[in-house]
Amino acid sequence: MLATELIVLEGEDIHHPGRGVQLGCYVLTTMAMQSLLRGFGSEAVDMAQGAFERAKGQAAHQRAAAMPSGVFTRSVGMRLAIVGTAHLQARNLDQGLELGNQSVDILARVQSSRAKDYVREFNTALAPWRREPAIREFIHRTRTELSIAA
């Protein structure tokens, strides 16, 4: 059994079915964030993928969109940016860009300099693909929706 699977299983709650999946995925994405910040991009991607596989159909951005403004939305948006950055560092542009867009969707409703710092890091990780139209469009989107300088 993978360590990520064990962590998710530890989050299971027999008294509240389904809540354990959310808790386990939250733990994994938090661990992915910490791994990325400490320079372990590959491990961060593994943890993020473990969380994704366990929670198929329960996308974080959908849960955040249903929450009142300011209630965990910032942390979800930051985690999406961080995990997206890990995907970019692993040269997985499509998955990284998808997570980056989800992050901007959420963070456009939040005022947080720390959250913007994570999106700036994400934008920096896009450097190898800067000339692609989708990347230029994303950078423009972060400038207009989050007021992030290029």
Solvent accessible surface area in square Angstrom, and as a share of the most:
residue,aa,sasa,rsa
1,M,163,0.73
2,L,120,0.60
3,A,73,0.57
4,T,21,0.12
5,E,84,0.38
6,L,90,0.45
7,I,41,0.21
8,V,4,0.02
9,L,75,0.37
10,E,130,0.58
11,G,10,0.10
12,E,68,0.31
13,D,34,0.18
14,I,154,0.78
15,H,144,0.64
16,H,89,0.40
17,P,118,0.74
18,G,35,0.34
19,R,128,0.47
20,G,1,0.01
21,V,23,0.13
22,Q,72,0.32
23,L,93,0.46
24,G,0,0.00
25,C,8,0.05
26,Y,111,0.42
27,V,52,0.30
28,L,0,0.00
29,T,31,0.18
30,T,37,0.22
31,M,67,0.30
32,A,0,0.00
33,M,13,0.06
34,Q,67,0.30
35,S,15,0.10
36,L,19,0.10
37,L,80,0.40
38,R,156,0.57
39,G,63,0.60
40,F,111,0.46
41,G,16,0.15
42,S,77,0.49
43,E,82,0.37
44,A,0,0.00
45,V,13,0.08
46,D,80,0.42
47,M,29,0.13
48,A,9,0.07
49,Q,79,0.35
50,G,21,0.20
51,A,5,0.04
52,F,122,0.51
53,E,101,0.45
54,R,97,0.36
55,A,13,0.10
56,K,125,0.53
57,G,76,0.73
58,Q,69,0.31
59,A,36,0.28
60,A,31,0.24
61,H,48,0.22
62,Q,108,0.48
63,R,77,0.28
64,A,0,0.00
65,A,64,0.50
66,A,90,0.70
67,M,54,0.24
68,P,95,0.60
69,S,84,0.54
70,G,59,0.57
71,V,66,0.38
72,F,136,0.57
73,T,1,0.01
74,R,85,0.31
75,S,24,0.15
76,V,26,0.15
77,G,0,0.00
78,M,6,0.03
79,R,27,0.10
80,L,17,0.08
81,A,1,0.00
82,I,3,0.02
83,V,10,0.06
84,G,0,0.00
85,T,6,0.04
86,A,0,0.00
87,H,6,0.03
88,L,3,0.01
89,Q,104,0.46
90,A,56,0.43
91,R,155,0.57
92,N,55,0.28
93,L,30,0.15
94,D,118,0.61
95,Q,55,0.25
96,G,0,0.00
97,L,25,0.13
98,E,92,0.41
99,L,17,0.09
100,G,1,0.01
101,N,49,0.25
102,Q,29,0.13
103,S,1,0.01
104,V,0,0.00
105,D,69,0.36
106,I,3,0.01
107,L,4,0.02
108,A,42,0.33
109,R,105,0.38
110,V,21,0.12
111,Q,160,0.71
112,S,15,0.10
113,S,88,0.57
114,R,111,0.40
115,A,3,0.02
116,K,41,0.17
117,D,68,0.35
118,Y,20,0.08
119,V,1,0.01
120,R,98,0.36
121,E,85,0.38
122,F,1,0.00
123,N,11,0.06
124,T,94,0.55
125,A,20,0.15
126,L,0,0.00
127,A,54,0.42
128,P,80,0.50
129,W,32,0.11
130,R,96,0.35
131,R,213,0.78
132,E,72,0.32
133,P,97,0.61
134,A,52,0.40
135,I,0,0.00
136,R,136,0.50
137,E,126,0.56
138,F,5,0.02
139,I,12,0.06
140,H,103,0.46
141,R,51,0.19
142,T,0,0.00
143,R,108,0.39
144,T,87,0.51
145,E,78,0.35
146,L,7,0.03
147,S,87,0.56
148,I,3,0.01
149,A,80,0.62
150,A,104,0.81
